[in-house]
Amino acid sequence: MLTTDETGLNRAADILRDGGLVAFPTETVYGLGADACNGLAVARIFQAKGRPSFNPLIVHVATLEMAQGIAVFDDTALRLASAFWPGPLTLVLPLRPEAGLSPLVTAGLPTIGLRLPDSETAQRLLATFNGPVAAPSANPSGKISPTTARHVADGLSGKINAILDAGPCAVGLESTIIGFDPAPVLLRPGGLPVEAVKACLGSPLMAHEPNETPSAPGQLSSHYAPTAPLRLNAKTKKAGELKLGFGPDDQADLNLSPTGDLVEAAANLFTHLHALDAKGAPIAVAPIPNKGLGIAINDRLKRAAAPRP
């Protein structure tokens, strides 16, 4: 476990330069970072997570200029980046052939997902490393995403080189992913409300048509899953179940937000799922309004409750 002072950040950057793996906090969830230009290092991400190699990775950058050296931005992409970076938005854009990224990062696709995180620790690490860092969520593939350093250690201890501990993540949901095919399309709802993206664009977002090969992370039908089975839209809990509540809920064992605040619910989602899953009982989840961040929360819950492969 590394601290986030200058010594810890320099050590983390050195590990990345040497081809190692460092878990680090962003505003969304903890990411498992590797040098995006080092194929062996990127392969270690897939090995540590048990992640299928056809599932592409998001690359984190320190500046918009660094991103523009990796991918081709049109005017619409630049408008979104200018409005929401740094922040929980990933843009999937045409990859520049000269960018020098490992082909494993893109899973052989001609596009790359890029993000500039809004986390002081992440920004300082990226600036110290001074290069693109591939970083999916720092958890075993398909399991609940980590929002604390302890979650990372519980899932990946002995498989990675270091964890930068900066406390809990503020947003608690992975980034919203927008592609351009050629019009803007929602590839994954996330920590930036879809309504904010639409308002910036001044036009609707196209809907993504699912297929067997993901075009962006977080599109597998079963994902973010606890060990225990999940029952959604549960107004009451059955005998032997634990209840994850939302709003006023007398039966809740843990409540995403007693006041019905979707921002608070998003921040608590994975932390509360980790805590309930540790108790080893089935989990009933209260209905979540399907608006604002509720769209992303319901997306994660639907994938968490899907039949396991």
N, C-alpha and C positions, 0 to 999 in steps of 0.2 A: 504494500500500500504506500503510495507516494503522496506527500502533501503538495499543495498548490503554490508553494513559494518558489522563488527563482531556482533553488537547488532541485526541487522536485520536477519542475517544468524542464529544466536542462537535462535531467536524467531521462525523463520520458522522451524528449526529442532525440537523445542519443540512442535510445532503444529502437526508435523508429528508423533512424539512419542505419542501424545495424541489422535491420530486417526483422525486428521483433514486433510483438503485439502489445499495445497499450490501450486499456479501457479508459475512457475519459468522459466527463460529463458534458452534455449540451443542455440547452433549455428544454429539449424534448425528452430524450431518454439518454442513458449512457451508451456510447458507441464503442465498438471494438476496432481500434485504429491500426492501420499498417500503411507503409509507404506505397502509394498507389502506382508507382512506377517500378516496383520491385515484385516481379512475378512470384518468386518464392515466398515473399512476405504475405502477399495477397492469398496465395494458396494456403498459408497457415490459418488465415481467417476461416476459410471453408472447413479446414480440418478441425479447428477448435470448436466451431459452432455445430459441426455436423450438417452444414448447409449444402443443399444441392447446387452443383456448379452452374446450372442453367439459370439461377436466380441472380440478377445483376446487383451490384453494390452502388451505394451513393458515395460520391467523393466530396469531401469537405475542403473548402478553400478559405484562405485568409482574406482575400480581397476580390472585388469584381474583376479587376484587371487579370488576376490569376485565372479566374474562371473563363475569361474571354480568350486566354491563351490555350484553353483546353477544348472549348466548344464554340460553335457558331451561334451568336445571338442575333435574332432579328429585332425589329423595333418593339414588337409585342413582348418578347422575352425581356428586353432591356427595361421596358416599362414596369413589368412585374418585379424584376430584381431591384430596381430603383425604389419601388414602393415598399417592398417587404423584406429586403436583406439589410442587415442581418436579421434572421428570423426563421420560423418553422415552415419554410417553403423550399421544396426541391423542384428544379426545372430540368426536364429531360430534353436534351438538345443534341443536334448533330455533332459528333465527335470530330475534332480536327485530327487528321492522320498523323501530324507531326507532334501531337501532344505528349507522346511517350508513355502513355499509361499501359499497364499490363492488360492484355486482352481478357484476362480472367475477370477484371473489374466490370466490363460491359457484357460478359457472358456471350461474346461474339456479336453483339448487336452494334449497329452503326451509330448509336446514340449513347449519351452518358448523362446520368443524374448528378446534378451539382447543387451544393448548398453552402451558404455562408452562415454559420450558426450564431445565434444571439446569446452567447454564454462567455463571460469574461475569461474563464479558465480555458475553454475551447479556443477562443481567439488568441490567447497568449501562447498556447501550445502550437497552434498552426503558424503563428508568426515566428516562433522560435525554431520550429522545424523548417519553415520556409519552403513548403512544397505541398502538393495535394495528398490528402490522407483518405484512403478508402475506409469507411466505417459503417457497417451495419450495426444493429443493436447488439449489445454485449451480453448475449444470452444464448443458451443452446437453441438451435434452430427450431422454430415452431412453438417455443414456450413463451411464458409471460415475459414481456419486455422489462428491463431493469431501470428503476428510477432512483436507486441508491447504490453506493459502492458495495454494500452488503449483499444486495441482490446479485451483483456481478460475481462476487466471490463465491456465493452459494452455487452458482451455475457453472462457473468456468475456472475455479481454483485448480491450479496445477497445469492448466492448459495455455495460460498466457503469461507474459513477462511482468506486467505491472498494472496497477489500477491507480488513477489519479482521483482522489476523493475530495469532492467539493460539496458534499451534502446532497440533499434531494433535488431532483430536477423540477423546475418551476412549472413547465407546461404539462409534462407527464404523458403526452401522446406524440407519436412519431410525426414527422413533417407531412404536410399536404404536398402531393406530387402532381405537377401539371406538365403534360406533354404538348407537343405541337405537331399535328398530323393531318394537314398543316395548321388547322385552326386549333386554338387552345382546348385541351381535353383533360378532364379530371381522371387521373390514373389511380389516386388514392386520397380519400379525405384524411385530414390530420389536424395538427395543432393550429393551423391558420383557417378560420372559418371560410367555407366556400363562398358565403355571401360577400366577404371582403374582396375575394378575387374577382367575382363577377362585377362588383362595383368599380374596381380599378379598370377592368377591361371595358366596361360599358356595354357588355354583351353576354349572352349565356355561354356556359361551358358545355362542350360536347360530352356525351356519356361514353365511358370506355366499354368496349365490347370484349368481355373476358375470353381468353383462349388458354390452351394448355401451357404455353410458354410465356412466362411473365415478361412484360416490357418494362417493369419497374418493381422495386421491392414491395413486399406487403400485399401481393396479389394472389398468393396461394389460398385455396379455399379453407384449409385448416392452418391456423396460425395464431400466435399469441395465446396459446392454450395452457390452462392449468392441468395438473394431473387429474383432478376431480372433474366429473361431468358437470356441465353448466346447463341450467334451464332458464330461458329468457322470458321476459315479459310476465314475470311471476308476481301476481298481486298478493299472494299468501305463500307461506312456505309449508312444505309437507314434512311429515315426521322424518327425522334424521337429516334434514337439509339445514344448511346455513343460508342466511339471507343477506344479500348485498342490496341495500336499500338506496332510494333516491327520494329526496323530499321528506315530508313527515311520514314516518314508517315505524310503527310500534314493534314490528317483528324483526327489524334489521339487526343483524349481529354486527355489521359495519355499515356505515352510510356514506355514500359518495358525496352527498351534500344535503344535510338536513333542511337547508333553506331552498333547495332546488336550483342552485347556482351551477350552470354547466361548466364554467371555467374551473370551479373548485372540484367538480366531479371528474373532469379530465385529469387534473393534477393528481387525484387520489386513485384513479382506476387501477393501474397496475400494482401500486403499493397495497391496496386493499385486496386485490385478487391473490397476490403473494401470501398475505396474512391469512386469508380464509383457506387457501389451498393447503397451507401447512397443517391445518386441523384435520385433513383427511376425510372430509365429508362432502357430499354433493352440494353444489351451490345454486341457489335460486336468485335470479337477478330481477330487480324491479324494473318496470317499464321506464325507458329514458326518452324524453321528447326528441323527435327526429328533426332538430333544427340547430343552427349554429354548430357549436362543438359537439352537440348530441349526434350529429350525422357521423362524425368520426368515432365517437364512443360506440355507437351501435354497429359500425363497421367492424371494430375490433371484437366486440362481444359476439357478433354473428360468426366470425372466423374462429373465435375461441370455442364456440359451442358446436362447430361443424364436426362431422364424423372424422375420426383420426385416420390417417393413411396407414 
